[in-house]
Amino acid sequence: MAKFNTGRSGLLVFWRILRYIVSSLPCPTRIGSTTMRLTPFQIETFKQIAAEVFGPQAQVWLFGSRTDDKRRGGDIDLYITGFSQTGPEVQQAANRFWVLAQLKLGEQRIDVVMAPTPDQPRLLIHRVAEETGILL
């Protein structure tokens, strides 16, 4: 079992480590009257990647547990709208978005849901994302 220095220097090291850990945690970001558990850096990164992969008209919506400040943890659920790809290009673009997000943000649990194209049925997950999502 590790033995900690209980003197003044040991306490100082403990507080520095604790401060570092707390400062690296995602903080709630307020947009309008809603809050979300993403950092400003994460928000900007998702928006930049979406513009690169789907075009400047693309919109990224956060939905799921990260929109609720009272909940802890959870993956990042993103809903993408306004893209110009069709058919199999949509899945390829979604995969590229996910890979770029992993590369830029580090390993994260990210789920990417694409809005249905005109030839696809609208599913329950689409309705939930549209009704509860927060535009980044």
HELIX and SHEET records of a PDB file:
HELIX    1   1 ARG A    8  SER A   24  1                                  17    
HELIX    2   2 PRO A   40  PHE A   54  1                                  15    
HELIX    3   3 SER A   65  THR A   67  5                                   3    
HELIX    4   4 PRO A   88  LEU A  105  1                                  18    
HELIX    5   5 LEU A  124  THR A  132  1                                   9    
SHEET    1   A 2 THR A  29  ILE A  31  0                                        
SHEET    2   A 2 THR A  34  MET A  36 -1                                        
SHEET    1   B 4 ILE A 110  MET A 114  0                                        
SHEET    2   B 4 ILE A  76  THR A  81  1                                        
SHEET    3   B 4 GLN A  59  PHE A  63 -1                                        
SHEET    4   B 4 ILE A 134  LEU A 135 -1                                        
END                                                                             
